[in-house]
C-alpha cells in the first residue's frame, strides 16, 4: 500500500537537499554566462590593440567565449554533485579524436595564425613560397592565394609556407638589377665601362644612392664580361631591367664596341708516319 507520509517526507527531504545545490548551480551558470560575455568583449578589445590580424579576432574571441562557457558548465555540474572527472575525461578523449581527425587542418590553421602574426609578406607582395611564385592576393586562416604572372591562381596551404623558405621580392623598397655585358678582347675597356655607366645613369628610374656599379668582372673564353648593377625602386624592377638590357645593347654597338660570338680556335696538325 502506498505510504503517503513516507513519500511526502522523501519529497521534502529531496527538495531540502537539492534546492540549494540547484540554486547554486543556476547562479554559477548565470554569473558564468555574464563572465563569458565579458571575457569575449575584453578579448576582442585586447586583440584589436595587438598586432593580431583582424581576420583572427572574431575566431580567437569566440574560442575564449566557448572555453569559459565549458568551464562554467563543468563547475555547475560539480556544484550539483555530479562527478565531473568522467565528463572531463570524455571531453578530453573527444578533443583528442577530433585533433587527430583534423590534424592537417589544424596544422594549416596554426601556420595561418603565425603568418598573420609575424607577417613575412602582405597582400600585394611578389613572393616565392611553397613551390609557387606570384603576387599575394589573400592571406587566409588555412591557405594563401597567389596570382602568377600569367594570371593563374595558386592556393598554397599555410603549413607548406610557414617553416619553409619565404622569398619576398617586395619586402624592401629598392632592388638591384644584375646585368652582364660582354665585349671583345680588342675593344677599349675604358670606353665600354663609360658607355655602360652613361646608359644606366641616363635612366631616370636608376637611383643615385646606392650608386650604380659597372666593373670588369670576368675574362671569359670569348669575351671580357662587365657587370652592370644599377639600383631601382622595387616596383620599377622588371620594366627597368628590360629597358636597360635593350639600351645597353644599342649604346654599346653605337659606341663602336662589339658583342663577340662564342667561338673556339681549332688547330689541326698533320701527323706523318
Short mmCIF file of the C-alpha atoms (twelve columns), coordinates in Angstrom:
data_MODEL
# 
_entry.id   MODEL 
# 
loop_
_atom_site.group_PDB 
_atom_site.id 
_atom_site.type_symbol 
_atom_site.label_atom_id 
_atom_site.label_alt_id 
_atom_site.label_comp_id 
_atom_site.label_asym_id 
_atom_site.label_seq_id 
_atom_site.Cartn_x 
_atom_site.Cartn_y 
_atom_site.Cartn_z 
_atom_site.pdbx_PDB_model_num 
ATOM 1   C CA . UNK A 1   0.000   0.000  0.000   1 
ATOM 2   C CA . UNK A 2   1.296   3.451  -0.936  1 
ATOM 3   C CA . UNK A 3   2.729   5.261  2.095   1 
ATOM 4   C CA . UNK A 4   1.798   8.909  1.640   1 
ATOM 5   C CA . UNK A 5   3.628   10.102 4.708   1 
ATOM 6   C CA . UNK A 6   6.896   8.418  3.605   1 
ATOM 7   C CA . UNK A 7   6.573   9.872  0.125   1 
ATOM 8   C CA . UNK A 8   5.955   13.368 1.455   1 
ATOM 9   C CA . UNK A 9   8.882   13.028 3.818   1 
ATOM 10  C CA . UNK A 10  11.149  11.829 0.956   1 
ATOM 11  C CA . UNK A 11  9.997   14.660 -1.328  1 
ATOM 12  C CA . UNK A 12  10.565  17.292 1.340   1 
ATOM 13  C CA . UNK A 13  13.976  15.832 2.124   1 
ATOM 14  C CA . UNK A 14  14.945  15.783 -1.551  1 
ATOM 15  C CA . UNK A 15  13.758  19.357 -2.033  1 
ATOM 16  C CA . UNK A 16  15.679  20.478 1.026   1 
ATOM 17  C CA . UNK A 17  18.783  18.685 -0.215  1 
ATOM 18  C CA . UNK A 18  18.702  19.628 -3.898  1 
ATOM 19  C CA . UNK A 19  17.236  23.131 -3.816  1 
ATOM 20  C CA . UNK A 20  20.442  24.793 -2.515  1 
ATOM 21  C CA . UNK A 21  22.562  22.792 -4.956  1 
ATOM 22  C CA . UNK A 22  20.361  23.550 -7.967  1 
ATOM 23  C CA . UNK A 23  20.120  27.191 -6.930  1 
ATOM 24  C CA . UNK A 24  23.879  27.442 -6.570  1 
ATOM 25  C CA . UNK A 25  24.369  25.711 -9.954  1 
ATOM 26  C CA . UNK A 26  21.922  28.121 -11.623 1 
ATOM 27  C CA . UNK A 27  23.747  31.030 -10.017 1 
ATOM 28  C CA . UNK A 28  27.058  29.692 -11.325 1 
ATOM 29  C CA . UNK A 29  25.566  29.349 -14.813 1 
ATOM 30  C CA . UNK A 30  24.028  32.833 -14.700 1 
ATOM 31  C CA . UNK A 31  27.109  34.672 -13.496 1 
ATOM 32  C CA . UNK A 32  29.351  32.429 -15.613 1 
ATOM 33  C CA . UNK A 33  27.381  33.340 -18.734 1 
ATOM 34  C CA . UNK A 34  27.802  37.020 -17.906 1 
ATOM 35  C CA . UNK A 35  31.522  36.499 -17.283 1 
ATOM 36  C CA . UNK A 36  31.870  34.623 -20.595 1 
ATOM 37  C CA . UNK A 37  30.329  37.568 -22.455 1 
ATOM 38  C CA . UNK A 38  32.616  39.985 -20.639 1 
ATOM 39  C CA . UNK A 39  35.644  37.809 -21.436 1 
ATOM 40  C CA . UNK A 40  34.682  37.763 -25.121 1 
ATOM 41  C CA . UNK A 41  34.323  41.563 -25.279 1 
ATOM 42  C CA . UNK A 42  37.554  42.127 -23.345 1 
ATOM 43  C CA . UNK A 43  39.493  39.696 -25.565 1 
ATOM 44  C CA . UNK A 44  38.205  41.496 -28.673 1 
ATOM 45  C CA . UNK A 45  39.417  44.860 -27.371 1 
ATOM 46  C CA . UNK A 46  42.769  43.390 -26.323 1 
ATOM 47  C CA . UNK A 47  43.273  41.645 -29.674 1 
ATOM 48  C CA . UNK A 48  42.385  44.812 -31.602 1 
ATOM 49  C CA . UNK A 49  45.110  46.662 -29.700 1 
ATOM 50  C CA . UNK A 50  47.621  43.892 -30.505 1 
ATOM 51  C CA . UNK A 51  49.382  43.119 -33.823 1 
ATOM 52  C CA . UNK A 52  46.984  40.210 -34.446 1 
ATOM 53  C CA . UNK A 53  45.273  40.414 -37.841 1 
ATOM 54  C CA . UNK A 54  41.613  41.497 -37.848 1 
ATOM 55  C CA . UNK A 55  40.568  38.254 -39.513 1 
ATOM 56  C CA . UNK A 56  41.653  36.306 -36.404 1 
ATOM 57  C CA . UNK A 57  39.915  38.460 -33.788 1 
ATOM 58  C CA . UNK A 58  36.354  37.030 -34.066 1 
ATOM 59  C CA . UNK A 59  37.687  33.473 -34.185 1 
ATOM 60  C CA . UNK A 60  40.006  33.798 -31.172 1 
ATOM 61  C CA . UNK A 61  37.482  35.709 -29.071 1 
ATOM 62  C CA . UNK A 62  34.872  33.050 -29.958 1 
ATOM 63  C CA . UNK A 63  37.207  30.290 -28.761 1 
ATOM 64  C CA . UNK A 64  37.725  32.123 -25.460 1 
ATOM 65  C CA . UNK A 65  33.945  32.523 -25.076 1 
ATOM 66  C CA . UNK A 66  33.293  28.815 -25.673 1 
ATOM 67  C CA . UNK A 67  36.099  27.743 -23.313 1 
ATOM 68  C CA . UNK A 68  34.697  29.892 -20.490 1 
ATOM 69  C CA . UNK A 69  31.182  28.503 -21.022 1 
ATOM 70  C CA . UNK A 70  32.502  24.911 -20.938 1 
ATOM 71  C CA . UNK A 71  34.388  25.598 -17.697 1 
ATOM 72  C CA . UNK A 72  31.284  27.222 -16.177 1 
ATOM 73  C CA . UNK A 73  29.144  24.220 -17.175 1 
ATOM 74  C CA . UNK A 74  31.622  21.805 -15.587 1 
ATOM 75  C CA . UNK A 75  31.719  23.945 -12.440 1 
ATOM 76  C CA . UNK A 76  27.892  23.961 -12.260 1 
ATOM 77  C CA . UNK A 77  27.802  20.188 -12.583 1 
ATOM 78  C CA . UNK A 78  30.295  19.920 -9.749  1 
ATOM 79  C CA . UNK A 79  28.134  22.168 -7.548  1 
ATOM 80  C CA . UNK A 80  25.117  19.935 -8.160  1 
ATOM 81  C CA . UNK A 81  27.195  16.937 -7.120  1 
ATOM 82  C CA . UNK A 82  27.774  15.253 -10.479 1 
ATOM 83  C CA . UNK A 83  31.147  13.578 -10.809 1 
ATOM 84  C CA . UNK A 84  32.914  15.797 -13.362 1 
ATOM 85  C CA . UNK A 85  36.060  13.693 -13.627 1 
ATOM 86  C CA . UNK A 86  34.477  11.260 -16.078 1 
ATOM 87  C CA . UNK A 87  32.885  14.128 -18.001 1 
ATOM 88  C CA . UNK A 88  36.243  15.883 -18.340 1 
ATOM 89  C CA . UNK A 89  37.814  12.614 -19.456 1 
ATOM 90  C CA . UNK A 90  35.137  12.209 -22.140 1 
ATOM 91  C CA . UNK A 91  35.748  15.773 -23.309 1 
ATOM 92  C CA . UNK A 92  39.489  15.114 -23.455 1 
ATOM 93  C CA . UNK A 93  39.043  11.914 -25.455 1 
ATOM 94  C CA . UNK A 94  36.653  13.639 -27.847 1 
ATOM 95  C CA . UNK A 95  39.082  16.528 -28.261 1 
ATOM 96  C CA . UNK A 96  41.939  14.121 -28.986 1 
ATOM 97  C CA . UNK A 97  39.874  12.247 -31.577 1 
ATOM 98  C CA . UNK A 98  38.896  15.496 -33.288 1 
ATOM 99  C CA . UNK A 99  42.507  16.719 -33.246 1 
ATOM 100 C CA . UNK A 100 43.728  13.502 -34.872 1 
ATOM 101 C CA . UNK A 101 40.977  13.587 -37.491 1 
ATOM 102 C CA . UNK A 102 41.723  17.197 -38.422 1 
ATOM 103 C CA . UNK A 103 45.481  17.111 -37.932 1 
ATOM 104 C CA . UNK A 104 46.244  18.613 -41.343 1 
ATOM 105 C CA . UNK A 105 43.587  21.292 -40.947 1 
ATOM 106 C CA . UNK A 106 44.867  22.293 -37.519 1 
ATOM 107 C CA . UNK A 107 48.422  22.407 -38.883 1 
ATOM 108 C CA . UNK A 108 47.313  24.818 -41.605 1 
ATOM 109 C CA . UNK A 109 45.366  26.846 -39.057 1 
ATOM 110 C CA . UNK A 110 48.328  27.121 -36.667 1 
ATOM 111 C CA . UNK A 111 50.597  28.138 -39.560 1 
ATOM 112 C CA . UNK A 112 47.993  30.707 -40.649 1 
ATOM 113 C CA . UNK A 113 47.997  32.274 -37.186 1 
ATOM 114 C CA . UNK A 114 51.789  32.528 -37.290 1 
ATOM 115 C CA . UNK A 115 51.724  34.092 -40.773 1 
ATOM 116 C CA . UNK A 116 49.118  36.655 -39.739 1 
ATOM 117 C CA . UNK A 117 51.016  37.422 -36.533 1 
ATOM 118 C CA . UNK A 118 54.566  37.754 -37.876 1 
ATOM 119 C CA . UNK A 119 53.585  38.961 -41.397 1 
ATOM 120 C CA . UNK A 120 56.534  37.785 -43.520 1 
ATOM 121 C CA . UNK A 121 54.531  39.073 -46.501 1 
ATOM 122 C CA . UNK A 122 51.360  41.024 -47.162 1 
ATOM 123 C CA . UNK A 123 48.681  41.253 -49.830 1 
ATOM 124 C CA . UNK A 124 50.203  42.718 -52.989 1 
ATOM 125 C CA . UNK A 125 53.737  41.430 -52.360 1 
ATOM 126 C CA . UNK A 126 55.500  39.358 -55.016 1 
ATOM 127 C CA . UNK A 127 56.736  36.217 -53.261 1 
ATOM 128 C CA . UNK A 128 58.040  32.704 -53.774 1 
ATOM 129 C CA . UNK A 129 56.510  30.316 -51.224 1 
ATOM 130 C CA . UNK A 130 55.590  26.653 -51.015 1 
ATOM 131 C CA . UNK A 131 56.741  25.942 -54.552 1 
ATOM 132 C CA . UNK A 132 54.661  28.776 -56.047 1 
ATOM 133 C CA . UNK A 133 55.627  32.259 -57.227 1 
ATOM 134 C CA . UNK A 134 53.231  35.151 -57.676 1 
ATOM 135 C CA . UNK A 135 51.505  38.200 -56.214 1 
ATOM 136 C CA . UNK A 136 49.757  37.589 -52.882 1 
ATOM 137 C CA . UNK A 137 46.001  38.091 -53.253 1 
ATOM 138 C CA . UNK A 138 44.810  36.698 -49.951 1 
ATOM 139 C CA . UNK A 139 46.338  35.574 -46.655 1 
ATOM 140 C CA . UNK A 140 43.769  33.256 -45.094 1 
ATOM 141 C CA . UNK A 141 43.476  31.137 -41.982 1 
ATOM 142 C CA . UNK A 142 44.130  27.876 -43.811 1 
ATOM 143 C CA . UNK A 143 45.782  28.859 -47.096 1 
ATOM 144 C CA . UNK A 144 47.203  31.738 -49.133 1 
ATOM 145 C CA . UNK A 145 46.190  32.660 -52.679 1 
ATOM 146 C CA . UNK A 146 48.778  33.777 -55.243 1 
ATOM 147 C CA . UNK A 147 48.310  35.060 -58.776 1 
ATOM 148 C CA . UNK A 148 51.134  34.119 -61.133 1 
ATOM 149 C CA . UNK A 149 52.488  36.408 -63.843 1 
ATOM 150 C CA . UNK A 150 50.238  34.750 -66.446 1 
ATOM 151 C CA . UNK A 151 47.204  35.240 -64.143 1 
ATOM 152 C CA . UNK A 152 46.901  31.678 -62.869 1 
ATOM 153 C CA . UNK A 153 45.616  31.361 -59.315 1 
ATOM 154 C CA . UNK A 154 47.594  29.197 -56.893 1 
ATOM 155 C CA . UNK A 155 46.252  28.223 -53.462 1 
ATOM 156 C CA . UNK A 156 49.100  27.197 -51.148 1 
ATOM 157 C CA . UNK A 157 48.335  25.526 -47.754 1 
ATOM 158 C CA . UNK A 158 49.776  27.546 -44.891 1 
ATOM 159 C CA . UNK A 159 51.610  24.513 -43.497 1 
ATOM 160 C CA . UNK A 160 53.706  24.458 -46.698 1 
ATOM 161 C CA . UNK A 161 54.628  28.123 -46.228 1 
ATOM 162 C CA . UNK A 162 55.440  28.712 -42.583 1 
ATOM 163 C CA . UNK A 163 58.645  26.995 -41.538 1 
ATOM 164 C CA . UNK A 164 59.908  26.860 -45.129 1 
ATOM 165 C CA . UNK A 165 61.978  29.405 -47.055 1 
ATOM 166 C CA . UNK A 166 59.960  32.507 -47.952 1 
ATOM 167 C CA . UNK A 167 61.378  34.748 -50.682 1 
ATOM 168 C CA . UNK A 168 59.720  38.173 -50.630 1 
ATOM 169 C CA . UNK A 169 60.722  40.304 -53.610 1 
ATOM 170 C CA . UNK A 170 58.581  43.238 -52.446 1 
ATOM 171 C CA . UNK A 171 59.696  43.472 -48.830 1 
ATOM 172 C CA . UNK A 172 62.318  46.164 -49.496 1 
ATOM 173 C CA . UNK A 173 61.771  49.480 -51.250 1 
ATOM 174 C CA . UNK A 174 64.710  49.012 -53.637 1 
ATOM 175 C CA . UNK A 175 66.239  46.185 -55.667 1 
ATOM 176 C CA . UNK A 176 69.471  45.772 -57.582 1 
ATOM 177 C CA . UNK A 177 69.456  44.773 -61.257 1 
ATOM 178 C CA . UNK A 178 72.317  42.446 -62.184 1 
ATOM 179 C CA . UNK A 179 73.260  42.533 -65.876 1 
ATOM 180 C CA . UNK A 180 76.287  41.200 -67.741 1 
ATOM 181 C CA . UNK A 181 77.721  42.836 -70.858 1 
ATOM 182 C CA . UNK A 182 80.401  41.018 -72.843 1 
ATOM 183 C CA . UNK A 183 82.741  42.940 -75.163 1 
ATOM 184 C CA . UNK A 184 85.558  41.843 -77.419 1 
ATOM 185 C CA . UNK A 185 89.122  41.481 -76.171 1 
ATOM 186 C CA . UNK A 186 90.103  44.024 -78.832 1 
ATOM 187 C CA . UNK A 187 87.676  46.693 -77.564 1 
ATOM 188 C CA . UNK A 188 88.570  49.682 -75.387 1 
ATOM 189 C CA . UNK A 189 87.551  48.655 -71.856 1 
ATOM 190 C CA . UNK A 190 87.504  52.226 -70.561 1 
ATOM 191 C CA . UNK A 191 85.064  53.170 -73.321 1 
ATOM 192 C CA . UNK A 192 82.948  50.103 -72.595 1 
ATOM 193 C CA . UNK A 193 82.717  50.937 -68.900 1 
ATOM 194 C CA . UNK A 194 81.875  54.588 -69.636 1 
ATOM 195 C CA . UNK A 195 79.209  53.642 -72.189 1 
ATOM 196 C CA . UNK A 196 77.517  51.254 -69.757 1 
ATOM 197 C CA . UNK A 197 77.659  53.782 -66.917 1 
ATOM 198 C CA . UNK A 198 76.233  56.565 -69.089 1 
ATOM 199 C CA . UNK A 199 73.439  54.232 -70.182 1 
ATOM 200 C CA . UNK A 200 72.272  53.371 -66.674 1 
ATOM 201 C CA . UNK A 201 72.662  56.881 -65.232 1 
ATOM 202 C CA . UNK A 202 70.615  58.361 -68.058 1 
ATOM 203 C CA . UNK A 203 67.606  56.295 -66.990 1 
ATOM 204 C CA . UNK A 204 65.511  58.316 -64.525 1 
ATOM 205 C CA . UNK A 205 64.467  55.170 -62.661 1 
ATOM 206 C CA . UNK A 206 68.038  54.320 -61.679 1 
ATOM 207 C CA . UNK A 207 68.833  55.544 -58.147 1 
ATOM 208 C CA . UNK A 208 71.901  57.575 -57.285 1 
ATOM 209 C CA . UNK A 209 72.008  56.094 -53.781 1 
ATOM 210 C CA . UNK A 210 73.082  53.322 -53.773 1 
ATOM 211 C CA . UNK A 211 75.222  54.292 -56.741 1 
ATOM 212 C CA . UNK A 212 75.257  52.019 -59.816 1 
ATOM 213 C CA . UNK A 213 78.306  49.850 -60.368 1 
ATOM 214 C CA . UNK A 214 79.988  48.981 -63.685 1 
ATOM 215 C CA . UNK A 215 83.126  46.876 -63.430 1 
ATOM 216 C CA . UNK A 216 85.216  44.355 -65.338 1 
ATOM 217 C CA . UNK A 217 84.086  41.078 -63.862 1 
ATOM 218 C CA . UNK A 218 85.479  38.164 -65.875 1 
ATOM 219 C CA . UNK A 219 87.906  37.280 -68.621 1 
ATOM 220 C CA . UNK A 220 85.742  34.680 -70.305 1 
ATOM 221 C CA . UNK A 221 86.561  32.347 -73.208 1 
ATOM 222 C CA . UNK A 222 85.226  34.649 -75.927 1 
ATOM 223 C CA . UNK A 223 84.635  37.998 -74.240 1 
ATOM 224 C CA . UNK A 224 85.549  40.354 -71.447 1 
ATOM 225 C CA . UNK A 225 82.466  40.426 -69.224 1 
ATOM 226 C CA . UNK A 226 81.378  43.589 -67.435 1 
ATOM 227 C CA . UNK A 227 78.852  43.589 -64.606 1 
ATOM 228 C CA . UNK A 228 76.276  46.367 -64.677 1 
ATOM 229 C CA . UNK A 229 74.469  46.763 -61.351 1 
ATOM 230 C CA . UNK A 230 72.061  49.692 -61.011 1 
ATOM 231 C CA . UNK A 231 69.536  50.086 -58.169 1 
ATOM 232 C CA . UNK A 232 65.873  50.865 -58.800 1 
ATOM 233 C CA . UNK A 233 62.626  51.013 -56.846 1 
ATOM 234 C CA . UNK A 234 61.136  47.542 -56.389 1 
ATOM 235 C CA . UNK A 235 58.080  48.475 -58.436 1 
ATOM 236 C CA . UNK A 236 60.277  49.507 -61.397 1 
ATOM 237 C CA . UNK A 237 62.440  46.392 -61.392 1 
ATOM 238 C CA . UNK A 238 61.202  44.465 -64.437 1 
ATOM 239 C CA . UNK A 239 60.451  47.405 -66.741 1 
ATOM 240 C CA . UNK A 240 63.809  48.988 -65.911 1 
ATOM 241 C CA . UNK A 241 65.620  45.677 -66.431 1 
ATOM 242 C CA . UNK A 242 64.088  45.137 -69.866 1 
ATOM 243 C CA . UNK A 243 64.656  48.737 -70.994 1 
ATOM 244 C CA . UNK A 244 68.264  48.800 -69.769 1 
ATOM 245 C CA . UNK A 245 69.065  45.499 -71.474 1 
ATOM 246 C CA . UNK A 246 67.921  46.935 -74.794 1 
ATOM 247 C CA . UNK A 247 69.598  50.319 -74.240 1 
ATOM 248 C CA . UNK A 248 72.919  48.674 -73.322 1 
ATOM 249 C CA . UNK A 249 72.875  46.600 -76.492 1 
ATOM 250 C CA . UNK A 250 72.118  49.603 -78.687 1 
ATOM 251 C CA . UNK A 251 74.546  52.013 -76.959 1 
ATOM 252 C CA . UNK A 252 77.457  49.581 -76.818 1 
ATOM 253 C CA . UNK A 253 77.145  48.895 -80.528 1 
ATOM 254 C CA . UNK A 254 76.650  52.619 -81.172 1 
ATOM 255 C CA . UNK A 255 79.977  53.328 -79.469 1 
ATOM 256 C CA . UNK A 256 81.743  51.048 -81.939 1 
ATOM 257 C CA . UNK A 257 82.135  48.192 -79.488 1 
ATOM 258 C CA . UNK A 258 81.171  44.631 -80.321 1 
ATOM 259 C CA . UNK A 259 79.492  41.653 -78.735 1 
ATOM 260 C CA . UNK A 260 81.643  38.674 -79.699 1 
ATOM 261 C CA . UNK A 261 80.008  35.382 -80.541 1 
ATOM 262 C CA . UNK A 262 81.203  32.320 -78.626 1 
ATOM 263 C CA . UNK A 263 83.982  30.736 -80.578 1 
ATOM 264 C CA . UNK A 264 86.696  28.110 -80.365 1 
ATOM 265 C CA . UNK A 265 90.005  28.006 -82.156 1 
ATOM 266 C CA . UNK A 266 90.771  24.534 -83.503 1 
ATOM 267 C CA . UNK A 267 94.364  23.821 -84.521 1 
ATOM 268 C CA . UNK A 268 94.961  20.836 -86.796 1 
ATOM 269 C CA . UNK A 269 98.339  19.205 -87.086 1 
ATOM 270 C CA . UNK A 270 99.223  16.802 -89.831 1 
ATOM 271 C CA . UNK A 271 100.866 13.696 -88.484 1 
ATOM 272 C CA . UNK A 272 103.071 11.796 -90.904 1 
ATOM 273 C CA . UNK A 273 104.061 8.221  -90.409 1 
# 
